């Protein structure tokens, strides 16, 4: 009897050990995450909501969009003083032409941008953390009526401001742009302008983390209240895909492996690694059903971009005039925000942006050998052009799985695994000495 019980104990112990997950946290990133403050985020939201309206077409210098832009610029400039000259900030104005829809005449608008210059002269990558500064009420053309915009999208801008505050004091290999876009509600005007400029000037934008409506944890109608989940939307079929790229995607069945999908997976893994009590939910859409956001113009221009958004939206406090009706308070007011939830969303952004900005470049010319039939899979690649690596992870998942299930480490630039390419998907990412991982790159076939 005792032998039987002891054998059962050993079996249970073995099962328990197999179920354990070891979490390795970089102390520097963990420190950054610990500095995110719900009090700071609340102050930004209260300040932004105090402007009468941040409508894109508002010209009120004292209580409208121009004043709100100067507020964000003042925050960026304050943080820049801690950056040893690496951070600069500006109100980058431009003229958006009339579109006969939501901009009736040519209008001068602006994005507010803080640039934290990377420390490696050979690293030309740019990562963008963004939200949109403009607000609206029920009538999208009303540029004078009150529109506090606490959550939509004061919350996203608050995340941008808070990350700028914390990251300004640190050094990162790549350059980071902290952007408060204008014109999202009028048709993605500010994001379109910057994305088009980046493409025309050949910027190496390696990832856009767009935050839009990220500060509420209670849903309307269903009354779900949960501050432990956040959504990340990522495109499935790239908007900028060429016919040649489409043929390759179809040939290797890579419908679930766009670059933006890899960024979403990255943020789920890193975000959950560093932020307790937060689950990142991957949504296989570029945005909510039939809706869009400031990540879209970057996707159209071939850049990697995702949207971060709260799990449970409350439509009583979105695109509504401030009013009391049938016992329900409508309007996008700060009192309906969950600032502890917003802190965790900001922390997911911070952990991801910090890890990406100090990662090496992605492995280059990643291929999988298909020159003969085999139940083994051989991958080979070249070292990244940017940064120093200690090695690489070859990632593997079953075709039905959304996340990478196994990571195989190697210091070589090739690896053969006893798993069939017929049954699994693979990718490769670089790893620095301090453990920062690059985005994953899926292989293309190496044939005869």
N, C-alpha and C positions, 0 to 999 in steps of 0.2 A: 504494500500500500504506500509506504514511504517513498519507494523508488518511483512509483507511478506519479505521485504528487510532485516529486523533484523534477521528473521529466516534463511534466506539465508546466512547472514553473520556468524551466529553461526555454520551453517553446514560447511562453508568453513574453519572457524577457527578450527573446529574439525578435518577436513580432513588434514589441515596443521599440526596440532599437531601430528597426527598419522604418518605423513611422516617424522617427525624430527628424527634424529639419534643423541644420546648423546655419545660423545667420551670422555672416561676417560683415561688420560695419566698419567703414573707414572712420577713424576717430575725428578727422578734420571735417568730414561731411556731417557726422553726427553732431558735432559742435555747432555747425551752421544751422542745422535743423532746430536745435534747442533754442536758438536765438529768435525764432519766429514768435512774434508777440500778438496775441489776440487783442490786447489793449491798443497797440499801435494800429492794427487793422481797423478797429472800431473808430479810432480818431480820424483816420483817413476817410472812412465812410461818412461819419458825421459831418466832416468838413465839406466833402463833395456834395452831399445831399442838401447842404445849407444854401447852395446856389439855387436861385429860382428855377432855372432850367439850363441844362447843358446840351440843348438841342444844337445840332450841327450848324444850323443857319441863324442861331442866336447871335445878335451883335451887341448885346448889353455888356458894356465894359465893366460894370460894377457887380452884376449879379447873374451873368450869363456865361456862355461858352468861353469868351476871351479871358474872363476872370478865372474860370476853372483851369484853363490851360496854364495861366501864369502860376496858379497854385501848384500844379504838378511840377512845373519847371523849377519853382522855388525849392521843392522837396529834393529834386534831383541835384540841384546846385549845392544844397546843404550836404548831401551825401558825398558829392564829388570832392569836398574838402578833406575827406578821410581817405581818398584813393591815391595819394601821392602823385597826382597828375594824370592818372590813368583814365578817369571818368570825365567826360564832358557832356553837356546837355544843351538842347536847343528846342525852340518852337519852329518846326520845319513847315512853313506855309506853302501853299500851292493853290492854283485855281482849278476847281472842278467844273467842267462844262455842264450846261443845262442838259437834262436828259428827257424833258417833257413828262417826267413821272414824279420824282421826289426832289428834284432840283430844277426849279423853273427858270432860273437865270444863271449865267456864269457866276460862280461864288468863290470867294477866297476862304479857304479853310486851312486847317493845319493839324499835323501830328506832333505830339510832344515826345522827344526821343532822348534817352540817356545812353551814351556809348561807353562801355567799359572795355578799353583796349586790351587785347591779349598780350601776354608777355613774351611769346615766342615769335620772333620776326618771320619765321618760316611757316607759321600756322596762319593761313588766311581764312580759316573757317569762321562763320558768323552764326551764332545761335540767337534766336529772338524769343523773348518772353513778352506777351502782349495781352491787352484788354482794350475795350473801346470806351472812350471818355464820354461820348455823346449819350444823351438820354432822350426819352420821348414819353408822351402820354398817349391816349387812345387815338387821337388824330396825329398821324405821323408828320403832317405839315404844320402843326401848331408850334411855332418857334418862340412863343411868348408865354403860354400857359405853364403853370407849375409842373415840373417833371423832376422829382428828386433823384430817380435812378439809383437808389441805394444798391440794389442787387444787379440790375441790368443797366449798365455794367460797372457800377461803382465797385462791385466786389472784385471784378477782374483787374481793374486799375489799381485797387488796393493791394492785390497780390503783386502786381508789377512794382509798385512803390516800395513795398516791404522787401522784395528781393533785391532791389537796387540798394536799399539801406544796408542790408547785411553783406551783400557781395562786393560792394564798393571797396571795402577794407581788405579784400583778399585778392590774390593773384591767380589768374587763370590763363592757360595756354592760348585758348581761342578767344575771340572777341564776342561780347554779349551786348545785344541791344535790348533796352527796356523801353517798350513803346506803348503809349496811350494813343490809340487811333481815334480819328475823327471821321464821322460819316458812315458808320456801320449801319445805322437805322435808315439812312437815305440811299443805301445801295452799295455798301462796302467801299466807299470812296477812298478813305485814307489808306486802307490795306491794299487796294488796287493800285493806287499811286506808288506806294513803296515797293510792292512786288514787281510792278512794271519797271521801275527805276533799277531795282536790283538785277533784273534780267538783262536790261539794256547795258548796264555797266559791268556785267560779269561777276557779280558778287557770289562768293561761295557760301550760300546759306545752307547749312547742314541740318537745320531743324528749327521749326517754329512751334512754340508752345503757346497756343492761343487760349486765353481764359475768358469765358463769357457765361455769366450767370452761375456763380460758384459759391454763393454765400448763404443759401437757405437749405434747411434740412426737413421741411414739413410740406407735404403736398396738398394742393386743393382737392376737393371732392373725395379722394380716397383717404385723406387724413393720415397718411403714412408719415411717421416721424422717425428718422434714422440718420444719424450723422456719421455713419461708419462706411459709407460707400460714395464713390465719385465715378462719373462716367468719363471715358476718353473715346472720342469718335475719331475714326481713321478711315480713309478711303480704301475701297477694295480694288477696283479697276482705276488706275491713275487717270486723272482728267487730261493729262498732257501726253498720254500714250500714243506712240506712232504705230503704224501698221506693222513694222518690223518688230517692235517691242511686243505688240499684241500676239504676233505669231509665236514668239519665244515663250511668252506667258502661257499661251494655250498648250504649247508643246510640252512644257515641263509641269503643267498644272499648278502654276504659281498664283492662282487667283487670290489666295489668302496671304500673300507675301509681298505686298507693295512696300516701298520704303517707309511710307507713313504708318503702315501696320507694324513694321519693325520698331518704329519710334514708340508706338502705343505699347507694344509688348515690353520695351525697355523701361518705360515709365511705370508700368505695372510692377515689374520685378524690383526696380530700384525704389519706387515709392513705398511699396509694402515692406521692403527691407529696412527702411529708415523711419517710417511713420507708423506708430502703433495705433491699433484700432481704426485702421483705414484699409478698405478693400477697393482696389481699382478695377472697375468693370469695363471690359473692352466691348465697345459697341461697333459692330461691323457696318457702319454707315459713315459718310464724311461729315454728316451733321444730323440733326433731328429730322423727322419725317417731313419732307418737302420744305425744309428750312435751310438756312445757311449762316455762315459767320466769316470772320476776317481771315480764317485759314484758307478759304476757298480761292482767292486770287493768287496765293502762293502755290497752291496745288495746280492751278491752271498754267502757271509758269514753270512747272516742273520741279518745284521745291518740295522738300519733305515737311509736312505740317499736320498738326492734329488740333482738335478742340477739346478742352477740358470743360466739363459742365456738371452741375449738381445732379444728384441722382433723382431727387424728388422736386419737380418744379411746382410752384404755386402760382397759378394764373390769375388769382385775385390781385397779385402784387406785380404783375408784368403787363406792360402796355395798357395800363389803366389810369384814368384820372383819379386823383386823391379825392375820395368821397366815402360817406357812409350810406349803405343801401341795403335794405332788408336785414339790418343787424350785422352786416358784413362790412368790415373796413377794407376798402380797395385802395390801391396805390402802392408804389414801390418805395416804402418807408424803411428807415433803419431799424425800427422796432421789430420788424419781422425777420431780421437777420440772425443767424446762429454764428457767433464769432469764434467759438471753439471749433466749429466745423470749418470755417474759413481758414483758421490757423492750420488745420491739417491739410487742406487743399494747397495752401501756400507752401507747406513743408514738402509735399509731393513734388511740386514744381521746383523747389529749391534743391532738393536732393538730386533730381533728374538733371537740372541745368548744370549744377556743380560737377556732377560726374561726367557729363558729356563734354563740358568745356575744358576739363583736364584730361580727357581721354586722348589716346593716340588716334590717328586717322583710321579709317576702315581698311581691312585687308584688300589688296587689289588683285584683279584678274582671278577671282575665285572660280574654280572649275571642279566638276565632278567627272571622273574618268568613265566613259561609256564605250571604250574601244573594244570591249569584249563582254560576253555574258558572265556575270559573277554574282554570287550572294554576298560578297564583300562590297563595300563602298569606299573608294579612294578619293579624297579631296586634296586639292593642291591650290596654292595661292602665292602671292608675292607680298612682301612686307609693305606696310603703309608708307606713304610719302611723308607723312607728318608724325612727329613724335617718336619716342623710344618705347619699345615693347619688351616685356620679359617673356611673352609667349602668346598663345592663342587658345581660344575655346572653339572647339567644333561642337555645334549645337545639334540636337536631334529631337524630333517629336514624331509621333504617329500622325498619319495623314488626317485623322479625325480630331486631333487635339489642337487647341487654340494657342497654347503656350509651349515653349521649348521645355522638354521633359528631362533631358540629360545634357551635361556639359563635359566634354573630354578635353583635358588640358594637354598642350604640347608646346615645346619650344621650337619645333621644326616648322617648316612651311608645307608640310604634307602629312596626312594621317589616313591610315586604312582602318576601317571599322568593320566588325563581323555582323553588319546589319545591311539588309538589302535595300537599295534605293527604290525598289518597287513598293516597299512597305513604309518607308519613312521619308520625312523631309529633313534636310540638313542646311546649316548655315555656318559661317565663320565670323568671329569677332576678335579683335586684338585686345590685349590686356597690358596695362602699364605696370611698372614696378610697384606702384602704390595701390594697384587693384582696380583702377578705373577701366571699365569696358567700353569699347566702341559700339556703335550700332552694328547689328548683324547684317551680313551680306549673304544672300542665297547664291548657290553656284550655278553656272551655266555649263552645258555639256561640253566635255572635251572629247571630240570624236576623231576619226581617222584623218 
